[in-house]
Amino acid sequence: MQRLRGKKGQGLGVRVATRRARPRAGEALEAVSGELSFFTLPNCFELFGFDLLVDDAWHVWLLEARSRCW
C-alpha cells in the first residue's frame, strides 16, 4: 500500500481517495433524498456520517451512511 505521507508524491493517495469519495457521498444522499426532511433554518446545518473503506488500489467503498454522526 502506498504511504500516505512520503517525500515524493506526498499525499497523492489521500487526494485520489478524497476525489473518489465525494461522488459516493453524493450518490448516497441523492438515493434517499425523497425520504429525508431538511429544515431550512438560518445559522443551522445538517450533519451526516459516512463510513468509507479505501482499498490498496485507492478505490473507495461506501460501507454505511447515517443521518446522525453519533
SEFIZA-3560 file (N, C-alpha, C; in Angstrom, 3 decimals):
REM SEFIZA-3560
<numar><xx>0.841</xx><yy>-1.179</yy><zz>0.000</zz><atom>N</atom></numar>
<numar><xx>0.000</xx><yy>0.000</yy><zz>0.000</zz><atom>CA</atom></numar>
<numar><xx>0.883</xx><yy>1.238</yy><zz>0.000</zz><atom>C</atom></numar>
<numar><xx>0.482</xx><yy>2.214</yy><zz>-0.770</zz><atom>N</atom></numar>
<numar><xx>1.243</xx><yy>3.447</yy><zz>-0.856</zz><atom>CA</atom></numar>
<numar><xx>1.162</xx><yy>4.203</yy><zz>0.466</zz><atom>C</atom></numar>
<numar><xx>2.259</xx><yy>4.781</yy><zz>0.865</zz><atom>N</atom></numar>
<numar><xx>2.272</xx><yy>5.541</yy><zz>2.110</zz><atom>CA</atom></numar>
<numar><xx>1.458</xx><yy>6.814</yy><zz>1.955</zz><atom>C</atom></numar>
<numar><xx>0.794</xx><yy>7.223</yy><zz>3.037</zz><atom>N</atom></numar>
<numar><xx>0.013</xx><yy>8.451</yy><zz>2.998</zz><atom>CA</atom></numar>
<numar><xx>0.916</xx><yy>9.676</yy><zz>2.923</zz><atom>C</atom></numar>
<numar><xx>2.057</xx><yy>9.607</yy><zz>3.565</zz><atom>N</atom></numar>
<numar><xx>3.000</xx><yy>10.719</yy><zz>3.531</zz><atom>CA</atom></numar>
<numar><xx>4.358</xx><yy>10.184</yy><zz>3.097</zz><atom>C</atom></numar>
<numar><xx>4.938</xx><yy>10.841</yy><zz>2.173</zz><atom>N</atom></numar>
<numar><xx>6.243</xx><yy>10.438</yy><zz>1.688</zz><atom>CA</atom></numar>
<numar><xx>6.957</xx><yy>11.623</yy><zz>1.089</zz><atom>C</atom></numar>
<numar><xx>8.218</xx><yy>11.450</yy><zz>0.760</zz><atom>N</atom></numar>
<numar><xx>8.980</xx><yy>12.555</yy><zz>0.199</zz><atom>CA</atom></numar>
<numar><xx>8.477</xx><yy>12.938</yy><zz>-1.181</zz><atom>C</atom></numar>
<numar><xx>8.221</xx><yy>11.940</yy><zz>-2.009</zz><atom>N</atom></numar>
<numar><xx>7.798</xx><yy>12.199</yy><zz>-3.372</zz><atom>CA</atom></numar>
<numar><xx>6.316</xx><yy>11.848</yy><zz>-3.507</zz><atom>C</atom></numar>
<numar><xx>5.528</xx><yy>12.743</yy><zz>-4.092</zz><atom>N</atom></numar>
<numar><xx>4.093</xx><yy>12.483</yy><zz>-4.255</zz><atom>CA</atom></numar>
<numar><xx>3.357</xx><yy>12.504</yy><zz>-2.942</zz><atom>C</atom></numar>
<numar><xx>3.759</xx><yy>13.397</yy><zz>-2.060</zz><atom>N</atom></numar>
<numar><xx>3.181</xx><yy>13.446</yy><zz>-0.720</zz><atom>CA</atom></numar>
<numar><xx>1.673</xx><yy>13.655</yy><zz>-0.771</zz><atom>C</atom></numar>
<numar><xx>0.940</xx><yy>12.795</yy><zz>-0.127</zz><atom>N</atom></numar>
<numar><xx>-0.500</xx><yy>12.913</yy><zz>-0.040</zz><atom>CA</atom></numar>
<numar><xx>-1.253</xx><yy>12.545</yy><zz>-1.308</zz><atom>C</atom></numar>
<numar><xx>-0.602</xx><yy>11.962</yy><zz>-2.289</zz><atom>N</atom></numar>
<numar><xx>-1.256</xx><yy>11.630</yy><zz>-3.555</zz><atom>CA</atom></numar>
<numar><xx>-2.429</xx><yy>10.687</yy><zz>-3.342</zz><atom>C</atom></numar>
<numar><xx>-2.241</xx><yy>9.627</yy><zz>-2.567</zz><atom>N</atom></numar>
<numar><xx>-3.313</xx><yy>8.666</yy><zz>-2.328</zz><atom>CA</atom></numar>
<numar><xx>-4.487</xx><yy>9.280</yy><zz>-1.611</zz><atom>C</atom></numar>
<numar><xx>-4.223</xx><yy>10.175</yy><zz>-0.687</zz><atom>N</atom></numar>
<numar><xx>-5.299</xx><yy>10.835</yy><zz>0.046</zz><atom>CA</atom></numar>
<numar><xx>-6.124</xx><yy>11.696</yy><zz>-0.907</zz><atom>C</atom></numar>
<numar><xx>-5.461</xx><yy>12.397</yy><zz>-1.803</zz><atom>N</atom></numar>
<numar><xx>-6.187</xx><yy>13.225</yy><zz>-2.779</zz><atom>CA</atom></numar>
<numar><xx>-7.027</xx><yy>12.356</yy><zz>-3.708</zz><atom>C</atom></numar>
<numar><xx>-6.478</xx><yy>11.251</yy><zz>-4.140</zz><atom>N</atom></numar>
<numar><xx>-7.224</xx><yy>10.333</yy><zz>-5.021</zz><atom>CA</atom></numar>
<numar><xx>-8.438</xx><yy>9.784</yy><zz>-4.282</zz><atom>C</atom></numar>
<numar><xx>-8.257</xx><yy>9.335</yy><zz>-3.048</zz><atom>N</atom></numar>
<numar><xx>-9.361</xx><yy>8.772</yy><zz>-2.273</zz><atom>CA</atom></numar>
<numar><xx>-10.434</xx><yy>9.828</yy><zz>-2.010</zz><atom>C</atom></numar>
<numar><xx>-10.019</xx><yy>11.050</yy><zz>-1.708</zz><atom>N</atom></numar>
<numar><xx>-10.986</xx><yy>12.127</yy><zz>-1.475</zz><atom>CA</atom></numar>
<numar><xx>-11.785</xx><yy>12.417</yy><zz>-2.729</zz><atom>C</atom></numar>
<numar><xx>-11.110</xx><yy>12.479</yy><zz>-3.858</zz><atom>N</atom></numar>
<numar><xx>-11.789</xx><yy>12.746</yy><zz>-5.133</zz><atom>CA</atom></numar>
<numar><xx>-12.784</xx><yy>11.628</yy><zz>-5.460</zz><atom>C</atom></numar>
<numar><xx>-12.470</xx><yy>10.411</yy><zz>-5.090</zz><atom>N</atom></numar>
<numar><xx>-13.376</xx><yy>9.280</yy><zz>-5.356</zz><atom>CA</atom></numar>
<numar><xx>-14.474</xx><yy>9.158</yy><zz>-4.310</zz><atom>C</atom></numar>
<numar><xx>-14.262</xx><yy>9.682</yy><zz>-3.106</zz><atom>N</atom></numar>
<numar><xx>-15.251</xx><yy>9.564</yy><zz>-2.037</zz><atom>CA</atom></numar>
<numar><xx>-16.407</xx><yy>10.546</yy><zz>-2.210</zz><atom>C</atom></numar>
<numar><xx>-16.133</xx><yy>11.719</yy><zz>-2.734</zz><atom>N</atom></numar>
<numar><xx>-17.178</xx><yy>12.737</yy><zz>-2.869</zz><atom>CA</atom></numar>
<numar><xx>-18.380</xx><yy>12.248</yy><zz>-3.678</zz><atom>C</atom></numar>
<numar><xx>-18.176</xx><yy>11.630</yy><zz>-4.844</zz><atom>N</atom></numar>
<numar><xx>-19.353</xx><yy>11.140</yy><zz>-5.589</zz><atom>CA</atom></numar>
<numar><xx>-20.128</xx><yy>10.061</yy><zz>-4.833</zz><atom>C</atom></numar>
<numar><xx>-19.442</xx><yy>9.240</yy><zz>-4.041</zz><atom>N</atom></numar>
<numar><xx>-20.131</xx><yy>8.183</yy><zz>-3.279</zz><atom>CA</atom></numar>
<numar><xx>-21.079</xx><yy>8.816</yy><zz>-2.266</zz><atom>C</atom></numar>
<numar><xx>-20.612</xx><yy>9.848</yy><zz>-1.582</zz><atom>N</atom></numar>
<numar><xx>-21.465</xx><yy>10.534</yy><zz>-0.606</zz><atom>CA</atom></numar>
<numar><xx>-22.635</xx><yy>11.208</yy><zz>-1.314</zz><atom>C</atom></numar>
<numar><xx>-22.378</xx><yy>11.832</yy><zz>-2.441</zz><atom>N</atom></numar>
<numar><xx>-23.446</xx><yy>12.477</yy><zz>-3.207</zz><atom>CA</atom></numar>
<numar><xx>-24.480</xx><yy>11.492</yy><zz>-3.695</zz><atom>C</atom></numar>
<numar><xx>-24.030</xx><yy>10.342</yy><zz>-4.177</zz><atom>N</atom></numar>
<numar><xx>-24.951</xx><yy>9.302</yy><zz>-4.645</zz><atom>CA</atom></numar>
<numar><xx>-25.810</xx><yy>8.777</yy><zz>-3.506</zz><atom>C</atom></numar>
<numar><xx>-25.216</xx><yy>8.629</yy><zz>-2.331</zz><atom>N</atom></numar>
<numar><xx>-25.970</xx><yy>8.131</yy><zz>-1.178</zz><atom>CA</atom></numar>
<numar><xx>-27.043</xx><yy>9.139</yy><zz>-0.764</zz><atom>C</atom></numar>
<numar><xx>-26.693</xx><yy>10.420</yy><zz>-0.734</zz><atom>N</atom></numar>
<numar><xx>-27.678</xx><yy>11.438</yy><zz>-0.377</zz><atom>CA</atom></numar>
<numar><xx>-28.784</xx><yy>11.540</yy><zz>-1.429</zz><atom>C</atom></numar>
<numar><xx>-28.411</xx><yy>11.435</yy><zz>-2.691</zz><atom>N</atom></numar>
<numar><xx>-29.398</xx><yy>11.500</yy><zz>-3.762</zz><atom>CA</atom></numar>
<numar><xx>-30.364</xx><yy>10.314</yy><zz>-3.700</zz><atom>C</atom></numar>
<numar><xx>-29.849</xx><yy>9.148</yy><zz>-3.339</zz><atom>N</atom></numar>
<numar><xx>-30.673</xx><yy>7.941</yy><zz>-3.292</zz><atom>CA</atom></numar>
<numar><xx>-31.773</xx><yy>8.038</yy><zz>-2.239</zz><atom>C</atom></numar>
<numar><xx>-31.530</xx><yy>8.756</yy><zz>-1.164</zz><atom>N</atom></numar>
<numar><xx>-32.529</xx><yy>8.852</yy><zz>-0.089</zz><atom>CA</atom></numar>
<numar><xx>-33.125</xx><yy>10.245</yy><zz>0.029</zz><atom>C</atom></numar>
<numar><xx>-32.889</xx><yy>11.100</yy><zz>-0.933</zz><atom>N</atom></numar>
<numar><xx>-33.342</xx><yy>12.489</yy><zz>-0.836</zz><atom>CA</atom></numar>
<numar><xx>-34.862</xx><yy>12.599</yy><zz>-0.692</zz><atom>C</atom></numar>
<numar><xx>-35.598</xx><yy>11.677</yy><zz>-1.253</zz><atom>N</atom></numar>
<numar><xx>-37.046</xx><yy>11.695</yy><zz>-1.115</zz><atom>CA</atom></numar>
<numar><xx>-37.522</xx><yy>11.330</yy><zz>0.279</zz><atom>C</atom></numar>
<numar><xx>-36.689</xx><yy>10.642</yy><zz>1.043</zz><atom>N</atom></numar>
<numar><xx>-37.061</xx><yy>10.202</yy><zz>2.385</zz><atom>CA</atom></numar>
<numar><xx>-36.545</xx><yy>11.125</yy><zz>3.475</zz><atom>C</atom></numar>
<numar><xx>-35.582</xx><yy>11.984</yy><zz>3.150</zz><atom>N</atom></numar>
<numar><xx>-35.018</xx><yy>12.896</yy><zz>4.136</zz><atom>CA</atom></numar>
<numar><xx>-35.830</xx><yy>14.175</yy><zz>4.195</zz><atom>C</atom></numar>
<numar><xx>-35.930</xx><yy>14.726</yy><zz>5.368</zz><atom>N</atom></numar>
<numar><xx>-36.605</xx><yy>16.025</yy><zz>5.510</zz><atom>CA</atom></numar>
<numar><xx>-35.571</xx><yy>17.036</yy><zz>5.995</zz><atom>C</atom></numar>
<numar><xx>-35.312</xx><yy>18.012</yy><zz>5.172</zz><atom>N</atom></numar>
<numar><xx>-34.359</xx><yy>19.052</yy><zz>5.510</zz><atom>CA</atom></numar>
<numar><xx>-35.125</xx><yy>20.270</yy><zz>6.017</zz><atom>C</atom></numar>
<numar><xx>-34.690</xx><yy>20.813</yy><zz>7.116</zz><atom>N</atom></numar>
<numar><xx>-35.297</xx><yy>22.010</yy><zz>7.671</zz><atom>CA</atom></numar>
<numar><xx>-34.358</xx><yy>23.172</yy><zz>7.404</zz><atom>C</atom></numar>
<numar><xx>-34.826</xx><yy>24.107</yy><zz>6.613</zz><atom>N</atom></numar>
<numar><xx>-34.009</xx><yy>25.265</yy><zz>6.292</zz><atom>CA</atom></numar>
<numar><xx>-34.178</xx><yy>26.309</yy><zz>7.378</zz><atom>C</atom></numar>
<numar><xx>-33.203</xx><yy>26.402</yy><zz>8.243</zz><atom>N</atom></numar>
<numar><xx>-33.217</xx><yy>27.383</yy><zz>9.319</zz><atom>CA</atom></numar>
<numar><xx>-31.957</xx><yy>28.230</yy><zz>9.236</zz><atom>C</atom></numar>
<numar><xx>-32.056</xx><yy>29.512</yy><zz>9.547</zz><atom>N</atom></numar>
<numar><xx>-30.863</xx><yy>30.358</yy><zz>9.495</zz><atom>CA</atom></numar>
<numar><xx>-29.839</xx><yy>29.909</yy><zz>10.534</zz><atom>C</atom></numar>
<numar><xx>-28.581</xx><yy>29.959</yy><zz>10.158</zz><atom>N</atom></numar>
<numar><xx>-27.449</xx><yy>29.634</yy><zz>11.041</zz><atom>CA</atom></numar>
<numar><xx>-27.464</xx><yy>28.193</yy><zz>11.535</zz><atom>C</atom></numar>
<numar><xx>-28.058</xx><yy>27.284</yy><zz>10.778</zz><atom>N</atom></numar>
<numar><xx>-28.098</xx><yy>25.866</yy><zz>11.150</zz><atom>CA</atom></numar>
<numar><xx>-27.577</xx><yy>25.020</yy><zz>10.003</zz><atom>C</atom></numar>
<numar><xx>-27.179</xx><yy>23.791</yy><zz>10.307</zz><atom>N</atom></numar>
<numar><xx>-26.697</xx><yy>22.873</yy><zz>9.290</zz><atom>CA</atom></numar>
<numar><xx>-27.006</xx><yy>21.444</yy><zz>9.701</zz><atom>C</atom></numar>
<numar><xx>-26.963</xx><yy>20.537</yy><zz>8.752</zz><atom>N</atom></numar>
<numar><xx>-27.207</xx><yy>19.111</yy><zz>8.988</zz><atom>CA</atom></numar>
<numar><xx>-25.878</xx><yy>18.374</yy><zz>8.992</zz><atom>C</atom></numar>
<numar><xx>-25.754</xx><yy>17.358</yy><zz>9.830</zz><atom>N</atom></numar>
<numar><xx>-24.556</xx><yy>16.512</yy><zz>9.857</zz><atom>CA</atom></numar>
<numar><xx>-24.917</xx><yy>15.109</yy><zz>9.382</zz><atom>C</atom></numar>
<numar><xx>-24.080</xx><yy>14.554</yy><zz>8.547</zz><atom>N</atom></numar>
<numar><xx>-24.245</xx><yy>13.186</yy><zz>8.081</zz><atom>CA</atom></numar>
<numar><xx>-22.939</xx><yy>12.445</yy><zz>8.309</zz><atom>C</atom></numar>
<numar><xx>-23.038</xx><yy>11.161</yy><zz>8.608</zz><atom>N</atom></numar>
<numar><xx>-21.847</xx><yy>10.339</yy><zz>8.806</zz><atom>CA</atom></numar>
<numar><xx>-21.724</xx><yy>9.311</yy><zz>7.698</zz><atom>C</atom></numar>
<numar><xx>-20.523</xx><yy>9.189</yy><zz>7.159</zz><atom>N</atom></numar>
<numar><xx>-20.255</xx><yy>8.219</yy><zz>6.100</zz><atom>CA</atom></numar>
<numar><xx>-19.071</xx><yy>7.371</yy><zz>6.511</zz><atom>C</atom></numar>
<numar><xx>-19.234</xx><yy>6.050</yy><zz>6.490</zz><atom>N</atom></numar>
<numar><xx>-18.134</xx><yy>5.126</yy><zz>6.718</zz><atom>CA</atom></numar>
<numar><xx>-17.657</xx><yy>4.641</yy><zz>5.362</zz><atom>C</atom></numar>
<numar><xx>-16.399</xx><yy>4.882</yy><zz>5.081</zz><atom>N</atom></numar>
<numar><xx>-15.821</xx><yy>4.536</yy><zz>3.786</zz><atom>CA</atom></numar>
<numar><xx>-14.642</xx><yy>3.597</yy><zz>3.985</zz><atom>C</atom></numar>
<numar><xx>-14.451</xx><yy>2.723</yy><zz>3.042</zz><atom>N</atom></numar>
<numar><xx>-13.294</xx><yy>1.828</yy><zz>3.020</zz><atom>CA</atom></numar>
<numar><xx>-12.467</xx><yy>2.194</yy><zz>1.798</zz><atom>C</atom></numar>
<numar><xx>-11.162</xx><yy>2.357</yy><zz>1.989</zz><atom>N</atom></numar>
<numar><xx>-10.256</xx><yy>2.635</yy><zz>0.883</zz><atom>CA</atom></numar>
<numar><xx>-9.328</xx><yy>1.429</yy><zz>0.763</zz><atom>C</atom></numar>
<numar><xx>-9.364</xx><yy>0.757</yy><zz>-0.395</zz><atom>N</atom></numar>
<numar><xx>-8.523</xx><yy>-0.428</yy><zz>-0.567</zz><atom>CA</atom></numar>
<numar><xx>-7.125</xx><yy>-0.039</yy><zz>-1.044</zz><atom>C</atom></numar>
<numar><xx>-6.290</xx><yy>-1.010</yy><zz>-1.256</zz><atom>N</atom></numar>
<numar><xx>-4.894</xx><yy>-0.733</yy><zz>-1.604</zz><atom>CA</atom></numar>
<numar><xx>-4.718</xx><yy>-0.156</yy><zz>-3.001</zz><atom>C</atom></numar>
<numar><xx>-5.775</xx><yy>-0.172</yy><zz>-3.823</zz><atom>N</atom></numar>
<numar><xx>-5.734</xx><yy>0.467</yy><zz>-5.141</zz><atom>CA</atom></numar>
<numar><xx>-6.410</xx><yy>1.843</yy><zz>-5.091</zz><atom>C</atom></numar>
<numar><xx>-6.683</xx><yy>2.333</yy><zz>-3.881</zz><atom>N</atom></numar>
<numar><xx>-7.311</xx><yy>3.632</yy><zz>-3.640</zz><atom>CA</atom></numar>
<numar><xx>-8.741</xx><yy>3.704</yy><zz>-4.184</zz><atom>C</atom></numar>
<numar><xx>-9.415</xx><yy>2.552</yy><zz>-4.296</zz><atom>N</atom></numar>
<numar><xx>-10.833</xx><yy>2.553</yy><zz>-4.634</zz><atom>CA</atom></numar>
<numar><xx>-11.613</xx><yy>2.766</yy><zz>-3.344</zz><atom>C</atom></numar>
<numar><xx>-12.657</xx><yy>3.553</yy><zz>-3.434</zz><atom>N</atom></numar>
<numar><xx>-13.446</xx><yy>3.910</yy><zz>-2.256</zz><atom>CA</atom></numar>
<numar><xx>-14.757</xx><yy>3.143</yy><zz>-2.277</zz><atom>C</atom></numar>
<numar><xx>-15.072</xx><yy>2.534</yy><zz>-1.138</zz><atom>N</atom></numar>
<numar><xx>-16.301</xx><yy>1.754</yy><zz>-0.993</zz><atom>CA</atom></numar>
<numar><xx>-17.121</xx><yy>2.362</yy><zz>0.139</zz><atom>C</atom></numar>
<numar><xx>-18.382</xx><yy>2.643</yy><zz>-0.136</zz><atom>N</atom></numar>
<numar><xx>-19.284</xx><yy>3.162</yy><zz>0.890</zz><atom>CA</atom></numar>
<numar><xx>-19.796</xx><yy>1.996</yy><zz>1.721</zz><atom>C</atom></numar>
<numar><xx>-19.515</xx><yy>2.024</yy><zz>3.016</zz><atom>N</atom></numar>
<numar><xx>-19.958</xx><yy>0.958</yy><zz>3.911</zz><atom>CA</atom></numar>
<numar><xx>-21.282</xx><yy>1.300</yy><zz>4.587</zz><atom>C</atom></numar>
<numar><xx>-21.407</xx><yy>2.557</yy><zz>5.000</zz><atom>N</atom></numar>
<numar><xx>-22.596</xx><yy>2.949</yy><zz>5.744</zz><atom>CA</atom></numar>
<numar><xx>-22.755</xx><yy>4.465</yy><zz>5.663</zz><atom>C</atom></numar>
<numar><xx>-23.999</xx><yy>4.918</yy><zz>5.664</zz><atom>N</atom></numar>
<numar><xx>-24.311</xx><yy>6.341</yy><zz>5.731</zz><atom>CA</atom></numar>
<numar><xx>-25.372</xx><yy>6.529</yy><zz>6.805</zz><atom>C</atom></numar>
<numar><xx>-25.177</xx><yy>7.558</yy><zz>7.628</zz><atom>N</atom></numar>
<numar><xx>-26.113</xx><yy>7.826</yy><zz>8.728</zz><atom>CA</atom></numar>
<numar><xx>-26.520</xx><yy>9.296</yy><zz>8.725</zz><atom>C</atom></numar>
<numar><xx>-27.726</xx><yy>9.551</yy><zz>9.145</zz><atom>N</atom></numar>
<numar><xx>-28.177</xx><yy>10.941</yy><zz>9.262</zz><atom>CA</atom></numar>
<numar><xx>-27.714</xx><yy>11.558</yy><zz>10.565</zz><atom>C</atom></numar>
<numar><xx>-27.228</xx><yy>10.742</yy><zz>11.483</zz><atom>N</atom></numar>
<numar><xx>-26.659</xx><yy>11.231</yy><zz>12.738</zz><atom>CA</atom></numar>
<numar><xx>-25.248</xx><yy>10.666</yy><zz>12.866</zz><atom>C</atom></numar>
<numar><xx>-24.333</xx><yy>11.510</yy><zz>13.248</zz><atom>N</atom></numar>
<numar><xx>-22.924</xx><yy>11.105</yy><zz>13.306</zz><atom>CA</atom></numar>
<numar><xx>-22.524</xx><yy>10.479</yy><zz>14.630</zz><atom>C</atom></numar>
<numar><xx>-23.380</xx><yy>10.471</yy><zz>15.592</zz><atom>N</atom></numar>
<numar><xx>-23.001</xx><yy>9.931</yy><zz>16.896</zz><atom>CA</atom></numar>
<numar><xx>-23.567</xx><yy>8.575</yy><zz>17.140</zz><atom>C</atom></numar>
//
